[in-house]
C-alpha cells in the first residue's frame, strides 16, 4: 500500500492555522499541525484546523513531504538547527516569515537534497492566534517566494499548485535582498511610524479629535512586541536605511513649515500627492506587482 503524502505545518497561529485549513483537500496530502501549548492543541482539534495535531512535530519530519515553518523568526531558525538531520530526503521545506535573508541563511544547515524555499504570504490581520485563523485568509493576495539557486522545478511547481489551492492571487519570485528592502519600506517602516505616533503624550488627550487618518496611521501599533522586535533587528540594515530616508524627508517638511515657505511646501505636497495618484492608477490597472518584485 502506498504511503499517504503529508504536509506538516509547524505552528498553528494566525498564518499557520490558516494555511493548515486552506491546504486541506489539496491533492491527496494529509495535513498535520504541530503545536506547543495545550490551549492551541485543544482549539486546533475542536476547529479541525488540521487532520492530525501533535505536540511533537519533529517526530513527523521523516514522514513529511512538505514542511511549512510558521513560528516566529528565532523559532524557525532554532527548529532548523535542532532538527536538521530529521527532515525527509527530497522533501520541500518552506517558511512564512516576514524577513528572508536571515531565514535563508539559517536554512543552509539543512542536508543536501532537502529543498528550502523562503515564502511570505502577503496576508494577515490586526489580531493573532489560532482563534482568528481562517481558510480564506489568502484569497486574492500575493505569495512572495525566494527560491534558492538549486530549488527544483518539481518543487516550484508543487508550491505553485499549493498556492493556487489556497486561492492566492499569484506567486511572485524575488531575491532575499529585494524582499527585505521592500518589506522594510512597505511594512516595517509603517509600524515604526505608528509606534512613534503612539509614543506622543497627546495620544490620550486627543480623544474625540482623531479622524480616519489618525486611526489608519496608528492601526498597527498594538503589535506583538517579541515578534516585531525580532523582525526589526533581523532586518536592521534595510530598515535603518528607510528610516534614515524618512528622517530626511520629515526634516525637509519641518524646515519648510517653520520658515513659512509656502512655495517650497506646495511643491513638496504636489510632488508626493502626484506620486500617490499615479500609484493608485497603477493599482487600479492591476500593476501593483512589477516584474522582479
One Martini backbone bead per residue (centre of mass of N, CA, C, O) as a GRO file, in nm:
protein
  293
    1UNK     BB    1   0.095   0.036   0.024
    2UNK     BB    2   0.078   0.358  -0.015
    3UNK     BB    3   0.197   0.643   0.098
    4UNK     BB    4   0.089   0.917   0.247
    5UNK     BB    5   0.101   1.228   0.195
    6UNK     BB    6   0.270   1.515   0.370
    7UNK     BB    7   0.178   1.803   0.569
    8UNK     BB    8   0.372   2.021   0.777
    9UNK     BB    9   0.259   2.242   1.038
   10UNK     BB   10   0.455   2.474   1.221
   11UNK     BB   11   0.234   2.642   1.364
   12UNK     BB   12  -0.105   2.756   1.484
   13UNK     BB   13  -0.169   3.032   1.400
   14UNK     BB   14  -0.280   3.244   1.185
   15UNK     BB   15  -0.111   3.136   0.943
   16UNK     BB   16  -0.085   2.832   1.003
   17UNK     BB   17  -0.388   2.779   1.043
   18UNK     BB   18  -0.477   2.882   0.764
   19UNK     BB   19  -0.308   2.683   0.598
   20UNK     BB   20  -0.423   2.421   0.710
   21UNK     BB   21  -0.709   2.481   0.613
   22UNK     BB   22  -0.648   2.545   0.305
   23UNK     BB   23  -0.494   2.251   0.246
   24UNK     BB   24  -0.736   2.100   0.262
   25UNK     BB   25  -0.766   1.888  -0.020
   26UNK     BB   26  -0.482   1.862  -0.128
   27UNK     BB   27  -0.502   1.632  -0.299
   28UNK     BB   28  -0.342   1.358  -0.099
   29UNK     BB   29  -0.293   1.519   0.160
   30UNK     BB   30  -0.180   1.529   0.485
   31UNK     BB   31  -0.262   1.742   0.759
   32UNK     BB   32  -0.020   1.860   0.993
   33UNK     BB   33  -0.006   1.984   1.331
   34UNK     BB   34   0.214   2.194   1.523
   35UNK     BB   35   0.245   2.229   1.881
   36UNK     BB   36   0.280   2.360   2.229
   37UNK     BB   37   0.000   2.420   2.341
   38UNK     BB   38  -0.294   2.319   2.485
   39UNK     BB   39  -0.478   2.538   2.376
   40UNK     BB   40  -0.411   2.501   2.075
   41UNK     BB   41  -0.476   2.206   2.057
   42UNK     BB   42  -0.776   2.223   2.131
   43UNK     BB   43  -0.859   2.422   1.906
   44UNK     BB   44  -0.759   2.252   1.665
   45UNK     BB   45  -0.947   2.013   1.717
   46UNK     BB   46  -1.222   2.158   1.727
   47UNK     BB   47  -1.167   2.304   1.428
   48UNK     BB   48  -1.002   2.132   1.230
   49UNK     BB   49  -0.726   2.252   1.122
   50UNK     BB   50  -0.628   1.954   1.130
   51UNK     BB   51  -0.601   1.605   1.083
   52UNK     BB   52  -0.344   1.647   1.270
   53UNK     BB   53  -0.219   1.672   1.612
   54UNK     BB   54   0.097   1.790   1.765
   55UNK     BB   55   0.370   1.823   2.005
   56UNK     BB   56   0.576   1.656   1.781
   57UNK     BB   57   0.692   1.752   1.484
   58UNK     BB   58   0.974   1.609   1.464
   59UNK     BB   59   0.833   1.317   1.429
   60UNK     BB   60   0.718   1.404   1.122
   61UNK     BB   61   0.955   1.459   0.921
   62UNK     BB   62   1.009   1.168   0.789
   63UNK     BB   63   0.688   1.187   0.666
   64UNK     BB   64   0.743   1.466   0.518
   65UNK     BB   65   0.715   1.639   0.208
   66UNK     BB   66   0.601   1.894   0.366
   67UNK     BB   67   0.731   2.196   0.527
   68UNK     BB   68   0.581   2.448   0.748
   69UNK     BB   69   0.714   2.737   0.892
   70UNK     BB   70   0.522   2.932   1.165
   71UNK     BB   71   0.706   3.081   1.334
   72UNK     BB   72   0.914   3.260   1.464
   73UNK     BB   73   1.220   3.336   1.363
   74UNK     BB   74   1.376   3.190   1.593
   75UNK     BB   75   1.209   2.930   1.581
   76UNK     BB   76   1.294   2.852   1.297
   77UNK     BB   77   1.602   2.845   1.338
   78UNK     BB   78   1.598   2.634   1.567
   79UNK     BB   79   1.453   2.405   1.418
   80UNK     BB   80   1.660   2.366   1.195
   81UNK     BB   81   1.902   2.307   1.380
   82UNK     BB   82   1.779   2.074   1.571
   83UNK     BB   83   1.640   1.903   1.292
   84UNK     BB   84   1.814   1.863   1.023
   85UNK     BB   85   1.833   1.529   1.022
   86UNK     BB   86   1.498   1.472   0.999
   87UNK     BB   87   1.455   1.535   0.723
   88UNK     BB   88   1.329   1.444   0.436
   89UNK     BB   89   1.441   1.326   0.163
   90UNK     BB   90   1.318   1.549  -0.086
   91UNK     BB   91   1.202   1.771   0.059
   92UNK     BB   92   0.985   2.048   0.134
   93UNK     BB   93   1.080   2.371   0.264
   94UNK     BB   94   0.909   2.622   0.452
   95UNK     BB   95   0.827   2.967   0.504
   96UNK     BB   96   0.648   3.279   0.662
   97UNK     BB   97   0.840   3.505   0.690
   98UNK     BB   98   0.906   3.867   0.691
   99UNK     BB   99   1.192   3.748   0.649
  100UNK     BB  100   1.480   3.614   0.453
  101UNK     BB  101   1.786   3.617   0.493
  102UNK     BB  102   1.811   3.483   0.777
  103UNK     BB  103   1.654   3.224   0.703
  104UNK     BB  104   1.822   3.125   0.460
  105UNK     BB  105   2.083   3.099   0.620
  106UNK     BB  106   1.976   2.889   0.826
  107UNK     BB  107   1.907   2.669   0.592
  108UNK     BB  108   2.207   2.574   0.531
  109UNK     BB  109   2.193   2.323   0.741
  110UNK     BB  110   2.073   2.150   0.546
  111UNK     BB  111   2.064   1.885   0.375
  112UNK     BB  112   2.117   1.736   0.105
  113UNK     BB  113   1.793   1.736  -0.069
  114UNK     BB  114   1.678   1.974   0.091
  115UNK     BB  115   1.423   2.199   0.003
  116UNK     BB  116   1.449   2.553   0.032
  117UNK     BB  117   1.172   2.797   0.050
  118UNK     BB  118   1.100   3.109   0.063
  119UNK     BB  119   0.818   3.272   0.233
  120UNK     BB  120   0.539   3.534   0.181
  121UNK     BB  121   0.240   3.598   0.289
  122UNK     BB  122   0.022   3.877   0.196
  123UNK     BB  123  -0.115   3.832   0.497
  124UNK     BB  124  -0.360   3.948   0.752
  125UNK     BB  125  -0.394   4.082   1.087
  126UNK     BB  126  -0.440   4.253   1.392
  127UNK     BB  127  -0.458   3.961   1.478
  128UNK     BB  128  -0.388   3.664   1.666
  129UNK     BB  129  -0.412   3.335   1.630
  130UNK     BB  130  -0.623   3.059   1.602
  131UNK     BB  131  -0.898   3.211   1.636
  132UNK     BB  132  -0.831   3.374   1.341
  133UNK     BB  133  -0.835   3.148   1.161
  134UNK     BB  134  -0.860   3.107   0.791
  135UNK     BB  135  -0.903   2.975   0.474
  136UNK     BB  136  -0.950   3.282   0.330
  137UNK     BB  137  -0.698   3.472   0.386
  138UNK     BB  138  -0.547   3.437   0.078
  139UNK     BB  139  -0.742   3.571  -0.096
  140UNK     BB  140  -0.602   3.766  -0.340
  141UNK     BB  141  -0.300   3.728  -0.271
  142UNK     BB  142   0.033   3.744  -0.228
  143UNK     BB  143   0.313   3.515  -0.311
  144UNK     BB  144   0.622   3.515  -0.178
  145UNK     BB  145   0.941   3.409  -0.321
  146UNK     BB  146   1.280   3.251  -0.231
  147UNK     BB  147   1.471   3.087  -0.407
  148UNK     BB  148   1.705   2.873  -0.479
  149UNK     BB  149   1.926   2.775  -0.716
  150UNK     BB  150   1.844   2.449  -0.641
  151UNK     BB  151   1.562   2.459  -0.697
  152UNK     BB  152   1.313   2.267  -0.808
  153UNK     BB  153   1.074   2.243  -1.045
  154UNK     BB  154   0.888   2.053  -0.881
  155UNK     BB  155   0.866   2.237  -0.628
  156UNK     BB  156   0.762   2.491  -0.771
  157UNK     BB  157   0.506   2.355  -0.877
  158UNK     BB  158   0.391   2.266  -0.607
  159UNK     BB  159   0.374   2.551  -0.486
  160UNK     BB  160   0.177   2.659  -0.700
  161UNK     BB  161  -0.056   2.462  -0.632
  162UNK     BB  162  -0.088   2.544  -0.339
  163UNK     BB  163  -0.155   2.842  -0.392
  164UNK     BB  164  -0.408   2.790  -0.561
  165UNK     BB  165  -0.565   2.637  -0.339
  166UNK     BB  166  -0.545   2.903  -0.142
  167UNK     BB  167  -0.609   3.159  -0.340
  168UNK     BB  168  -0.396   3.299  -0.460
  169UNK     BB  169  -0.325   3.528  -0.696
  170UNK     BB  170   0.000   3.485  -0.674
  171UNK     BB  171   0.345   3.425  -0.776
  172UNK     BB  172   0.641   3.584  -0.639
  173UNK     BB  173   0.969   3.621  -0.750
  174UNK     BB  174   1.271   3.669  -0.549
  175UNK     BB  175   1.491   3.819  -0.346
  176UNK     BB  176   1.599   3.872  -0.037
  177UNK     BB  177   1.692   4.166  -0.064
  178UNK     BB  178   1.440   4.272  -0.203
  179UNK     BB  179   1.236   4.192   0.004
  180UNK     BB  180   1.358   4.337   0.259
  181UNK     BB  181   1.347   4.622   0.134
  182UNK     BB  182   1.039   4.635   0.083
  183UNK     BB  183   0.938   4.562   0.374
  184UNK     BB  184   1.070   4.798   0.518
  185UNK     BB  185   0.877   5.003   0.371
  186UNK     BB  186   0.572   4.870   0.367
  187UNK     BB  187   0.586   4.772   0.687
  188UNK     BB  188   0.800   4.849   0.907
  189UNK     BB  189   0.778   5.158   0.879
  190UNK     BB  190   0.476   5.174   0.955
  191UNK     BB  191   0.525   5.076   1.245
  192UNK     BB  192   0.715   5.298   1.335
  193UNK     BB  193   0.517   5.529   1.294
  194UNK     BB  194   0.290   5.429   1.480
  195UNK     BB  195   0.464   5.415   1.737
  196UNK     BB  196   0.556   5.712   1.740
  197UNK     BB  197   0.275   5.835   1.767
  198UNK     BB  198   0.205   5.668   2.039
  199UNK     BB  199   0.439   5.817   2.212
  200UNK     BB  200   0.269   6.047   2.254
  201UNK     BB  201   0.110   6.249   2.490
  202UNK     BB  202  -0.157   6.291   2.302
  203UNK     BB  203  -0.306   6.019   2.285
  204UNK     BB  204  -0.507   6.082   2.554
  205UNK     BB  205  -0.596   6.399   2.461
  206UNK     BB  206  -0.743   6.342   2.158
  207UNK     BB  207  -1.010   6.252   2.224
  208UNK     BB  208  -1.243   6.335   1.956
  209UNK     BB  209  -1.005   6.442   1.728
  210UNK     BB  210  -1.001   6.189   1.559
  211UNK     BB  211  -0.954   6.049   1.252
  212UNK     BB  212  -0.902   5.834   0.999
  213UNK     BB  213  -0.597   5.892   0.970
  214UNK     BB  214  -0.522   5.814   1.260
  215UNK     BB  215  -0.631   5.526   1.258
  216UNK     BB  216  -0.462   5.428   1.019
  217UNK     BB  217  -0.178   5.494   1.133
  218UNK     BB  218  -0.229   5.325   1.430
  219UNK     BB  219  -0.338   5.032   1.383
  220UNK     BB  220  -0.041   4.862   1.418
  221UNK     BB  221   0.068   4.926   1.719
  222UNK     BB  222  -0.075   4.662   1.850
  223UNK     BB  223   0.167   4.458   1.889
  224UNK     BB  224   0.402   4.201   1.879
  225UNK     BB  225   0.681   4.252   2.042
  226UNK     BB  226   0.873   4.005   2.005
  227UNK     BB  227   0.836   3.979   1.701
  228UNK     BB  228   0.914   4.279   1.611
  229UNK     BB  229   1.193   4.275   1.730
  230UNK     BB  230   1.300   4.063   1.537
  231UNK     BB  231   1.228   4.194   1.264
  232UNK     BB  232   1.392   4.452   1.299
  233UNK     BB  233   1.679   4.327   1.367
  234UNK     BB  234   1.697   4.121   1.117
  235UNK     BB  235   1.643   4.407   0.928
  236UNK     BB  236   1.838   4.651   0.987
  237UNK     BB  237   1.965   4.764   0.724
  238UNK     BB  238   1.697   4.829   0.571
  239UNK     BB  239   1.548   4.986   0.797
  240UNK     BB  240   1.755   5.207   0.848
  241UNK     BB  241   1.744   5.330   0.565
  242UNK     BB  242   1.436   5.416   0.563
  243UNK     BB  243   1.445   5.588   0.817
  244UNK     BB  244   1.654   5.793   0.716
  245UNK     BB  245   1.488   5.890   0.475
  246UNK     BB  246   1.249   5.994   0.641
  247UNK     BB  247   1.400   6.199   0.813
  248UNK     BB  248   1.469   6.381   0.570
  249UNK     BB  249   1.175   6.446   0.485
  250UNK     BB  250   1.078   6.563   0.756
  251UNK     BB  251   1.283   6.790   0.769
  252UNK     BB  252   1.183   6.939   0.517
  253UNK     BB  253   0.904   7.000   0.624
  254UNK     BB  254   0.979   7.150   0.879
  255UNK     BB  255   1.135   7.380   0.742
  256UNK     BB  256   0.904   7.487   0.561
  257UNK     BB  257   0.703   7.543   0.790
  258UNK     BB  258   0.881   7.727   0.974
  259UNK     BB  259   0.939   7.939   0.727
  260UNK     BB  260   0.678   7.978   0.545
  261UNK     BB  261   0.724   7.807   0.268
  262UNK     BB  262   0.488   7.771   0.037
  263UNK     BB  263   0.630   7.695  -0.224
  264UNK     BB  264   0.789   7.451  -0.119
  265UNK     BB  265   0.550   7.299   0.007
  266UNK     BB  266   0.373   7.274  -0.247
  267UNK     BB  267   0.580   7.110  -0.409
  268UNK     BB  268   0.590   6.868  -0.216
  269UNK     BB  269   0.290   6.798  -0.220
  270UNK     BB  270   0.258   6.759  -0.525
  271UNK     BB  271   0.461   6.536  -0.563
  272UNK     BB  272   0.338   6.325  -0.364
  273UNK     BB  273   0.045   6.324  -0.470
  274UNK     BB  274   0.118   6.235  -0.758
  275UNK     BB  275   0.239   5.961  -0.679
  276UNK     BB  276  -0.017   5.846  -0.549
  277UNK     BB  277  -0.200   5.866  -0.797
  278UNK     BB  278  -0.026   5.682  -0.974
  279UNK     BB  279  -0.050   5.434  -0.786
  280UNK     BB  280  -0.356   5.407  -0.804
  281UNK     BB  281  -0.364   5.361  -1.111
  282UNK     BB  282  -0.192   5.101  -1.114
  283UNK     BB  283  -0.374   4.937  -0.928
  284UNK     BB  284  -0.632   4.950  -1.107
  285UNK     BB  285  -0.463   4.787  -1.341
  286UNK     BB  286  -0.272   4.568  -1.188
  287UNK     BB  287   0.046   4.699  -1.118
  288UNK     BB  288   0.152   4.619  -0.810
  289UNK     BB  289   0.332   4.403  -0.963
  290UNK     BB  290   0.654   4.371  -1.062
  291UNK     BB  291   0.905   4.281  -1.225
  292UNK     BB  292   1.102   4.142  -0.975
  293UNK     BB  293   0.952   4.307  -0.738
   0.00000   0.00000   0.00000
